[in-house]
């Protein structure tokens, strides 16, 4: 039976210092990079569902219709869109995960976020991490530059994140991250840019970049060799397609040149530590002169 906000519990797992990580299909999932990252975590470590959020509370079935499936070629069953929480136990690490997989809800987003934060609270999660991917003017030949935000500014510095400067419409990922901030829950939001000229999923390069940065954030050893191979194959296929179109090839070259200029500009900006050291040196010198 559904509890408040449509939350349904199948079990209450005992987890070690868990972190909740969420990846949704939909608006915030360019190239399926975020939802594929969440799926990889559950599949790689054998996650077991322990709770779910009733779709009756949060979905418009005309925009996201249930699907009919045949069992044994005879019995017809209905599969409803859903958001489910999986307990992921990682034996070689000192923490476990709660992985939230599903679809961006149609409505009652504040209620939906309350349900997610209830799961995080009752399972003892130390942090909530949201994953997202967006279409961007980036070249597929360049490393994926993960941007992000965090309720704790030290997290941004520790991860070396490029702070997102996006302003405009947002999706459930942005709303959930903001709900964590308002609720005093430590959280981080990681975003991968996906080249808009190869938006068709999957995008294993972006998926891998999200997982790598997530593993760094929460201190999990993630073996991503399989994704390395998939990313190489993806890059090769895209290279072949781009090589056959002069306009696209010229456009990718412009994106590469722009990325190189941005790297040069950023490298010329002194770090905060360097500026602080220079200021201390200046004040010391002025004091000696005085």
Phi, psi and omega in degrees: 000136182290137174271197179301142178066018176081008182283131179235130179258130169265331184199165174237088186290150174263116186238156181263115176040055188288157170238136175267126177238133186237134174222126186243145167286152175124214189302323185264030190224053180302134180064014184059020187296317183286313180294325177293325177295316178296320179295321179300318181296317180289320181288321183294324186247010175065054181292146179243131180292134178232347178203158178207161182250120186301124182293338180300332183278337195225002185238145169264107186290348175281334177266333176227088189281146172294161183244144177265132178233151177258131175253123184061023177073005185234301187282128178266129178235153179257129173254119184267148174297140184209162171239123187235148178253132182242136173273121182243110180263127183243101190297323185276003178245170180261014176214160176246178181232150162249116182254121177261116179240142177167214189230141177303125182291160181276324182204177185056052183293322180295320176296318178300315181295324176299320179297318180296315181292332174296316177299314180300318182291313186285342175262000176075031182292135180278339184200155172244131178237124176257142179247139178213163176215140183225151176287138185209164176276073179231154180270141180290347181274350184262154175301147180284120182265100182287127173253165181186175177222160179210151175290335178253114183297336178296329179296320180298315180294319183294324182273348185067032181287145168275116185296129179294136177248017182292137171228135180146198181302145179231170179244193184296331178298312179295322181292318180295318178299319179292324177297324176296317180300313180294328181272001180072025180261127178300131181206158175223147178237120182250133183232136177248130175280139180240129179304127185290340181276354172227059185281344182296128179287160001273172173228084184295337178294314179291321178300315180297318181298319177296316181293320180297314181291323176297316179299320177296318182299312187260003177072040179251132176280105181253121178272111189251023183302319180299318179290330175302315181293317178298322179294320178297317179295318178299314181299319180296318180295318180294320178303318182294319180292316181297321182296338182272355182233112184298320182294315180294319179299318178294322180295316179298321178298320178296319178297320178296317180296319180294321179296321179295320178295321179295321179295321179295315180300316182291327181291337180275351179274120181295150180287166178299320179297319180294319178295319179296317179297319179295320178296316178299320179296318179299312181296322178296316180296319179296322179295320178295321179295321180295000000 
